Amino acid sequence: IERGRLVLRTLTPSRRTTIRLRACAGGACGGWVAVRTRTLGIPKGAALPRTVLGPLPPLGIMDSENAHTDAFAADAEELGLALVRVVVRWNEMQRDPRRIDFSSPHARRVDAAIRRALADGRQVVITVDGPTPAFAIDPTQPGRAPRLDAWRAYVLALARRYRRVLWWETWNEPNAAGAFSLYPYRQLQLASVLRRTVRRLNPDAQVLLALGSGRRTPFGPARQLAYWRDYVRFAADYGVVLPAFDAISFHPYNRDLGVGLLPQHPNGSNLYESGDVGRLLAAIDEAFPGEDMPLAITEFGHLTGPTPRIGAGLTPEGQADALCGTLSELRRWNRTGRILMAIWYLSRDERDPERAWTSGLRYADGTPKP
């Protein structure tokens, strides 16, 4: 809704067309209304002037381990955000291969966050994350990659419980080191299984293939995209059916990046910056040619004050300036509606002294930042 008008944006050919709409509430629907669309008249693939800004993508927020449910919901309401992202830890949801424990503390927090967001009219992004439980680890794969049969059973249980959820993301940052690491081809497989599974229950569900984080990791974004590019070419040459997913998701954190996709932040906050989105989109296009693959920014933020393992961040005023600059950058690269969403991390600073993550829009006590 923009200024009292319903605005629909789609990627369509450069021509006018007619769509039909009808309003529904409480199960009752009105009659269909025919609407003529209008377009920018820009041919697909044409270069747009840099001065042309697109709309802001839908904005969202996420909480630290879904811990402050009531306060978090109030923050999302006050900011008028469209999306809430919830990270679901597999090893905290399922310790027994025969069942998922929806009564565990983590599961109760997940339940509360998802149900509250849906009740408030917000869309939910579920990130189905690891670490993989010991019983589900595939011994033939590097690291703690899951067996596909165990993954399928797990995501089916989640899809049945949260069938109203539209957005599903595979893993959080699969290119991270340690227990959360996944080999790039297994990521493609997990995304494809997730998509087939959730669409059995919600045909409109969208699956995001996680590119991960821009930080230097065993599989940085450039290396992952190069692997996927080579696999797509192999599939085209040999008639292999490609794994199916709907968009790429990315966390544009660029500390010690070293791969050239994103620039360093000029004022020293080199962990959090949207960076050169255009180069990222170009790299995605090279990996998936002809697809116009959409991009979802499922996590970004800017730290304020010192943070363990990271160091000094921005001033609170600097955080506000950096956020505004990032949103402008997203508008510049959303001129064709290709950026699906941008989700800020976090709503409030963390209280845990071991982490003390300070990218919240409020301090831990709820006091707002500038």
Salt bridges, closest charged atoms under 4 A:
GLU2 OE2 - ARG9 NH2 2.78
GLU65 OE2 - ARG89 NH2 2.91
ASP70 OD1 - ARG116 NH1 3.32
ASP75 OD2 - ARG348 NE 2.83
ASP75 OD1 - ARG362 NE 2.95
GLU77 OE1 - ARG122 NH2 2.85
GLU78 OE1 - ARG362 NH2 2.60
GLU92 OE1 - HIS106 ND1 3.88
ASP96 OD2 - ARG98 NH2 2.95
ASP111 OD1 - ARG115 NH2 3.95
ASP111 OD2 - ARG161 NH2 2.65
ASP120 OD2 - ARG116 NE 3.23
ASP120 OD2 - ARG122 NH1 3.75
ASP129 OD2 - ARG89 NH1 2.30
ASP138 OD2 - ARG186 NH1 3.51
ASP149 OD1 - ARG147 NE 3.00
GLU169 OE1 - ARG85 NE 3.34
GLU173 OE1 - ARG215 NH2 2.85
GLU173 OE2 - HIS251 ND1 2.84
ASP230 OD1 - ARG229 NE 3.19
ASP246 OD1 - ARG195 NH2 3.00
ASP246 OD1 - ARG199 NH2 3.17
ASP256 OD2 - ARG216 NE 3.24
GLU273 OE1 - HIS265 NE2 3.72
ASP285 OD1 - ARG338 NH2 2.38
GLU286 OE2 - ARG229 NH1 3.47
ASP292 OD2 - LYS44 NZ 3.55
GLU299 OE1 - ARG85 NH1 2.78
GLU299 OE1 - HIS251 ND1 3.72
GLU329 OE2 - ARG332 NH2 2.97
ASP349 OD1 - LYS369 NZ 2.93
GLU350 OE1 - ARG355 NE 2.97
